[in-house]
Amino acid sequence: MELTINHQKKEFNHLPSSLEILMQLEAPGKSKGIAVAVNNLVIPKTSWADTMLRDKDSILIITATQGG
């Protein structure tokens, strides 16, 4: 099964069942300063556990950084 994460295709033996599980794999230990969109739809953090992923979904993960 395949997901596109930040414009890079990734293959999975078993597709993560929810966005929350995927975020644990992609951004371990990071719980603040992250925004996520699935198929160009921003998903609130409170909905990550309920957002089911499907083959060929496109996920964009944005991390806030400090700077000027």
Long-range contacts (C-beta under 8 A, 24 or more apart in sequence): 1-55, 2-55, 2-56, 3-53, 3-55, 3-56, 3-57, 3-58, 3-59, 4-56, 4-57, 4-58, 4-59, 5-59, 5-60, 5-61, 6-59, 6-60, 6-61, 7-60, 15-53, 15-54, 15-55, 16-53, 17-52, 17-53, 18-48, 18-49, 18-50, 18-51, 18-52, 18-53, 19-43, 19-47, 19-48, 19-49, 19-51, 19-52, 19-53, 19-59, 20-48, 20-49, 20-51, 22-53, 22-59, 23-48, 23-61, 26-61, 27-61, 27-63, 30-63, 33-63, 33-64, 34-61, 34-62, 34-63, 34-64, 35-61, 35-62, 35-64, 36-60, 36-61, 36-62, 37-62
